[in-house]
């Protein structure tokens, strides 16, 4: 599929810097998860999502990578619940279609989507890479990460 997009050579690095204060690894720290504290994951690959139950499976990725490299999952597959009112932001694969809808400085999606569109994107076989914002073990925001 051909997409007309602008290249964001430093988008991955900028996004990592932007969120570095909140990033703590593949999953929220135990204390943060138990206390219901809000945390943001590093980039994850979404594996499966069921909008009816809110069940999400995802896998963490390498912490450092070149922006143009494919994002490779590492580590165990993890589970979380997505809040019914969670924010879903698309860069390309969730609901943006042919054109990228991203913040030029961070490479993070800006187009609002539904949970059903998120479910369809993951089932459709497209690799969806995203930052997850979580309160405890509940996802409150899915922000797709664009990479060429």
N, C-alpha and C positions, 0 to 999 in steps of 0.2 A: 504494500500500500504506500503510495506516495503522499507525503505530508509536506505542506509548505510551512516551514518553521524557521525561526531564526536560531542560529547556533548560539549556545550558551556555554562557551568554553570554560568559564570559571564558575558556572552556576552551582555545580556540586560542592566546590570548595567554599563558595559564599554561603550556601545553605548550611554547610557543616559549621562554619564560623558563627553564623547567626544563631544556630541552635546549640552550640557547644556548651553553653552554660547549663542547659537543661538536659543534655544527653549524658546518659550514664552507662550505656552498653545496650545489649540486646533486649533487656527487659528492665522494668522499673526495679529499683532497689527494694529489697524485702521490707524495710521499714516504711518506705514511701507507699508501697502497695498495701501494707497493712493499715496505715493511717488514713488512706484515702487522699493522700497528697497528689497534686497534679504533676505529671512528668511527661517528657517527650522522648520517644525512642530515637535511636539512630535510624537510618534508612532500613526498612524491612521489605521483604517480598511477600505480598499477600498471596496465600495459598488457596484457601476456600473461605466463602462467606455465605451464610444462610440468613437472609433478611427476616424470615419468619421467626426464627429463634434468637437472632442476634449473635450467633456463634461465629467467631472469626478465628482462622488459623493463619499464622504468619511465621516467617523465619527471618532471623537477623542476617545481616550482611557484613562484609569486610568493613572495618572502621575507616580505612584510608584507601582511596582509589582515584584513578584519573577520571575526569568528568566524561570523557568519551568512551570509556570502557563499559562493557555490560556489567550490571550489578549482579554479583554472584552470591547466592544464599550460603550461609555457613551456620553451623550449630544446629541445635534441636528446633523442631517445629513447636511453637507455643500457641496457647489458646487464650482468648479473651472474649468478653462480651461487649458488643457495640450498643451504646445507648440509643434508644429509639429516636431521640432528638439530636443525634450526633451530626456534626458538620462534615460534609464530604466535598472536597475540592479537587477538581480534575485539571490535569496538565494536558493530557492527550487521550489516554486509554479509557477513562471512566465514562465521560460523556461529552468530551470536547469535539469529537469527530476528526476531521482532516487537519484542522489548524490547532496549533498549540495555544493554550490559554494559560500563560505563566507570568509570574512576577519576573521582570527582566533582571533584577539584582540577585534573586535567590534561586530561580528555576523551579519554584514551587507553584503548583496549580492554583488558579484563581476562580475557575468556573464552578458554581455550586451545582451539586448533583444530588440525586436521591439515593437512599440505601438500596433500592431495587436496581438502580443503574450500576452501583458498585457490585452488587451480586452478579449481574449479567456480564460485567467486564471481566470479573475473575473467572466465571464459568466459560466465557468466550475464548479462553486460552491466551489472551494478551497478558504479558508480564506486567503487573502493576506494582511499582515501587513507591513507597510512601513513608512519611513520618506519621506516627500515631501519637496523639496526645491522649493521655490516660489519667483518669482519677481512680487511684487504686488499680484494679484490674479491669476497669470499664473504659472502653475507648469513647472519647467525647469528640475527637476530630481525626479525620483521615485526610492527609494532604499529599496528593500524588506528586512525586518528584519527576521532573522532565530530564531526560538525558538523550542526546542524539543517537 
